[in-house]
Each structure stands twice: as structure tokens, then as C-alpha cells.
């Protein structure tokens, strides 16, 4: 009798073969994932290094804080490099890739590339235990990025005892003020607290929360209530549907990230006396040879100008084609200083700046053309000369300002009151190099009990310029007399 193999014996190897094929596929996927993640991390770090190089070329690297973020990306690259060399069949390799922070760093960087005037990545506030992932708009905008999911938020709520196991209607759901969850809400509260303790350009920074894994209308009513509570703090929330579709090209993004916040300026700029003097000063328009009778301030300004040209790199870009005004008090003070110590060219520039004397009827094009003969640098054709002189009525102006304005007024000279209060009341950006006055406003906002308090929008020039003048006129003339403090 013939012997037959057991039924199905021909297929016994198939399950093992399928398992082996699946295993090989997983190993191949792990290897491919490791290669792709390492490549993405390398690209991210390369772009970050390009950003730093661009900042260095602009002499801005010292004021942009990216050390912690860069260190995190470098650490991630080292870890991914080790995983790339590890055995892809080892479960620890796949686990390491799943545990990587690369997706978070990549998300922060992609959002940062859509921001302007970025001055910090992963900025930490140690006293309050808060962190802003992106600080942009020259410090006026703080962004927190969270990859938290609805499931994780619900888990945190349950841990804190906020989720009723019996269920509640959406109208009945309430977040208890006394409860403090360990998750998203606590982090946002800390950042809002830090922003209210910080004053930048006379106001508290605005806070934005980015939630790429949360929908605009969450599935969970509890999550929706948490998001509403966050919005009630004054925080702007960007969910998955509201994120930018794609960051700009790296070169364009880096230029935008390093740019000043000029796009936020008002259509009309208010120019104070320190900037009027900078526009008129011989120091701003070409090489001035050091002389023994130059005081220390002028000697230092000659050195600074040799390293970075103030007008071409800062003041003219800040002005753009915007209308320019200055108060009568500020203009009178500038003319007084020019008359006292100004050189012949400084006097001519002052007359062109304000459209005075023989220049009073010249159109903008002619004023710019004449000004060009008094400088070594190309004058922008769109520069809006003359700077219009405006009258101020302080009694009327102060009634339109916050209550703390009266206390600030007592600490300012009449000239500075006219300039800064006029700009404040008319919502104008003020161009100044007077850091002392800016600090007075910042301190007043800090002391105000209103979290929405805001002073004037002040753009501080990176440096100031004195008049060079003439030796006989200069001797005995102090910097305090020239300034407007």
C-alpha cells in the first residue's frame, strides 16, 4: 500500500516563509527610516547653520538665541547616526527611531521659517519654568509648539480628575480653577505668566500655541473646553487646518527670519531728535579722520561706523518710503544744536531734512538729489523728505492715553514728552536711539496692573550719532547738552 505524505505537508513551510518575509520587510523599512530621518536631521542642522552664518554677516548673531535648539538638533543627529549604524533587525533600533524628537524639531523649524525677525529658538524662562519654542517679531511674538494629541490631553485631564466618568453635556463641562493638570494647560499658563512679566518695545509679547495634531473643532468636548480656556487667556491657537501649507525656500526663509520687524511699522514714522542728529551728522556720511579734540563718544562712533554703516544698513531701510514727521520741539532742539556746534555740511543736511530756508519749496526728488551731494552713500530715491514738523497739544494728547501716562510724563523732558506722547497717541512707530526713554516706558508697563497695557511702539537704532562739529565750537560742549535725555 502506497504511503502518502500527511495532508497539507507541502504547505508547512509557508507560514515560516511569510514570517521571514515580513521580518525582512520590517528590517528594510527600519533601515530606510533610519536613513531618511538622519538625512532630514542633517538638512535641518545645515539650514540652522546657514541661518547663523547669515546672522553673523549681519552682525546680529549675539542677539539671536539658538544655542539650546541647535544643541538639541546636534544631539539628535548623533543619536540617529548611531541608530543608522545599528542592526535594523534589533528591536531597540526601531524603538529608538520611534522615540526620536526629530519630528518636533522639524516642526518648530518649519514654523520658524515662516516667521519674521526671529531672535530666539527654545527660549527658556527659568524662574517661571516656561519655554517659548519660537521668539519672533523682534521679541513681540512668542510661539509654543506642541505635538500633543487629543488622546494625551484627555489622559492628562483624567489624571487630574477633570473627566467625569459618567459623562456630562458640553455646556455643563467646566475646568476647575483649583486643579492644575500636568499637561498642555499648565505649560501654556506658565508661558502666559512669563509674557506678562516681560515687556518688549513697550508691550507684553503676544502668545501663540501651535497644535498640529489637533483639529480646529476637536472630537472631544473636554479638549474643546481646554482650548477655549487657553483662548480666554489671550492666546492665539493654530490647529492642523490653520498651519501654513509649506515654508518658503530656505534662502528666502533665512533672510526673512533675520530681518528687522520693519513690516510692523506704522505708515507714518515719528522721528525723534537723536535720529535727526544721526541723519545730519558727518559721522554718518563718510570717513571722518580721528582728531585729538574729538571726545570719547565721537571716537567710538567713528570706530562703529567703520564696522557698520548706520544709514545704509539701519536707518534708511527703517524709513523705507514711509511718511516722516517730527515734533516742533524736537526740530527746534536739533536746529539749536546744529547752530551751536554743527559743521557746514551738518547745517546743510539739517536744512534739507526739514525743508528749511532755501529748501522750503523743493519737491522730494530735489531734496534727495541735493542730499546725495552731501554723503558718500547712495541715498534711497524713495526717502520721504522733508520730514514734516507737527505741533503738539500735550493737554489733549494725554487724555487719550492710559492712566499711567501721567507718571511717565513726569520723568521725561518736554522734548521727549512731545515726541513719544505724540507718537503714542497717534499709534506711530517712533524711531529713536534713546534707550533711556524706552526703559522708562517698559518699566511703566511692567508696573501697570492691566495685562493689556502698552506703551508707544519704539524702534531703537542699534547705535547713536553725535555731531562732529568744529573744534572751536565743540570744546566744552557736553554730550548731555547735545542729547535729549
C-alpha positions, 0 to 999 in steps of 0.5 A, spaced: 500 500 500 502 506 497 504 511 503 502 518 502 505 524 505 500 527 511 495 532 508 497 539 507 505 537 508 507 541 502 504 547 505 508 547 512 513 551 510 509 557 508 507 560 514 515 560 516 516 563 509 511 569 510 514 570 517 521 571 514 518 575 509 515 580 513 521 580 518 525 582 512 520 587 510 520 590 517 528 590 517 528 594 510 523 599 512 527 600 519 533 601 515 530 606 510 527 610 516 533 610 519 536 613 513 531 618 511 530 621 518 538 622 519 538 625 512 532 630 514 536 631 521 542 633 517 538 638 512 535 641 518 542 642 522 545 645 515 539 650 514 540 652 522 547 653 520 546 657 514 541 661 518 547 663 523 552 664 518 547 669 515 546 672 522 553 673 523 554 677 516 549 681 519 552 682 525 546 680 529 548 673 531 549 675 539 542 677 539 539 671 536 538 665 541 539 658 538 544 655 542 539 650 546 535 648 539 541 647 535 544 643 541 538 639 541 538 638 533 546 636 534 544 631 539 539 628 535 543 627 529 548 623 533 543 619 536 540 617 529 547 616 526 548 611 531 541 608 530 543 608 522 549 604 524 545 599 528 542 592 526 535 594 523 533 587 525 534 589 533 528 591 536 531 597 540 533 600 533 526 601 531 524 603 538 529 608 538 527 611 531 520 611 534 522 615 540 526 620 536 524 628 537 526 629 530 519 630 528 518 636 533 524 639 531 522 639 524 516 642 526 518 648 530 523 649 524 518 649 519 514 654 523 520 658 524 521 659 517 515 662 516 516 667 521 519 674 521 525 677 525 526 671 529 531 672 535 530 666 539 529 658 538 527 654 545 527 660 549 527 658 556 524 662 562 527 659 568 524 662 574 517 661 571 519 654 568 516 656 561 519 655 554 517 659 548 519 654 542 519 660 537 521 668 539 519 672 533 517 679 531 523 682 534 521 679 541 513 681 540 511 674 538 512 668 542 510 661 539 509 654 543 509 648 539 506 642 541 505 635 538 500 633 543 494 629 541 487 629 543 488 622 546 494 625 551 490 631 553 484 627 555 489 622 559 492 628 562 485 631 564 483 624 567 489 624 571 487 630 574 480 628 575 477 633 570 473 627 566 467 625 569 466 618 568 459 618 567 459 623 562 456 630 562 453 635 556 458 640 553 455 646 556 455 643 563 463 641 562 467 646 566 475 646 568 476 647 575 480 653 577 483 649 583 486 643 579 492 644 575 493 638 570 500 636 568 499 637 561 498 642 555 494 647 560 499 648 565 505 649 560 501 654 556 499 658 563 506 658 565 508 661 558 502 666 559 505 668 566 512 669 563 509 674 557 506 678 562 512 679 566 516 681 560 515 687 556 518 688 549 518 695 545 513 697 550 508 691 550 507 684 553 509 679 547 503 676 544 502 668 545 501 663 540 500 655 541 501 651 535 497 644 535 498 640 529 495 634 531 489 637 533 483 639 529 480 646 529 473 643 532 476 637 536 472 630 537 472 631 544 468 636 548 473 636 554 479 638 549 474 643 546 473 646 553 481 646 554 482 650 548 477 655 549 480 656 556 487 657 553 483 662 548 480 666 554 487 667 556 489 671 550 492 666 546 492 665 539 491 657 537 493 654 530 490 647 529 492 642 523 487 646 518 490 653 520 498 651 519 501 654 513 501 649 507 509 649 506 515 654 508 518 658 503 525 656 500 530 656 505 534 662 502 528 666 502 526 663 509 533 665 512 533 672 510 526 673 512 527 670 519 533 675 520 530 681 518 528 687 522 520 687 524 520 693 519 513 690 516 510 692 523 511 699 522 506 704 522 505 708 515 507 714 518 514 714 522 515 719 528 522 721 528 525 723 534 531 728 535 537 723 536 535 720 529 535 727 526 542 728 529 544 721 526 541 723 519 545 730 519 551 728 522 558 727 518 559 721 522 554 718 518 556 720 511 563 718 510 570 717 513 571 722 518 579 722 520 580 721 528 582 728 531 585 729 538 579 734 540 574 729 538 571 726 545 570 719 547 563 718 544 565 721 537 571 716 537 567 710 538 562 712 533 567 713 528 570 706 530 562 703 529 561 706 523 567 703 520 564 696 522 557 698 520 554 703 516 548 706 520 544 709 514 545 704 509 544 698 513 539 701 519 536 707 518 534 708 511 531 701 510 527 703 517 524 709 513 523 705 507 518 710 503 514 711 509 511 718 511 516 722 516 514 727 521 517 730 527 515 734 533 516 742 533 520 741 539 524 736 537 526 740 530 527 746 534 532 742 539 536 739 533 536 746 529 539 749 536 544 744 536 546 744 529 547 752 530 551 751 536 556 746 534 554 743 527 559 743 521 557 746 514 555 740 511 551 738 518 547 745 517 546 743 510 543 736 511 539 739 517 536 744 512 534 739 507 531 734 512 526 739 514 525 743 508 528 749 511 530 756 508 532 755 501 529 748 501 522 750 503 519 749 496 523 743 493 519 737 491 522 730 494 526 728 488 530 735 489 531 734 496 534 727 495 538 729 489 541 735 493 542 730 499 546 725 495 551 731 494 552 731 501 554 723 503 558 718 500 552 713 500 547 712 495 541 715 498 534 711 497 530 715 491 524 713 495 526 717 502 520 721 504 523 728 505 522 733 508 520 730 514 514 734 516 514 738 523 507 737 527 505 741 533 503 738 539 497 739 544 500 735 550 493 737 554 489 733 549 494 728 547 494 725 554 487 724 555 487 719 550 492 715 553 492 710 559 492 712 566 499 711 567 501 716 562 501 721 567 507 718 571 511 717 565 510 724 563 513 726 569 520 723 568 521 725 561 523 732 558 518 736 554 522 734 548 521 727 549 514 728 552 512 731 545 515 726 541 513 719 544 506 722 547 505 724 540 507 718 537 503 714 542 497 717 541 497 717 534 499 709 534 506 711 530 512 707 530 517 712 533 524 711 531 529 713 536 536 711 539 534 713 546 534 707 550 533 711 556 526 713 554 524 706 552 526 703 559 522 708 562 516 706 558 517 698 559 518 699 566 511 703 566 508 697 563 511 692 567 508 696 573 501 697 570 496 692 573 492 691 566 495 685 562 493 689 556 497 695 557 502 698 552 506 703 551 508 707 544 511 702 539 519 704 539 524 702 534 531 703 537 537 704 532 542 699 534 547 705 535 547 713 536 550 719 532 553 725 535 555 731 531 562 732 529 562 739 529 568 744 529 573 744 534 572 751 536 565 750 537 565 743 540 570 744 546 566 744 552 560 742 549 557 736 553 554 730 550 548 731 555 547 738 552 547 735 545 542 729 547 535 729 549 535 725 555 
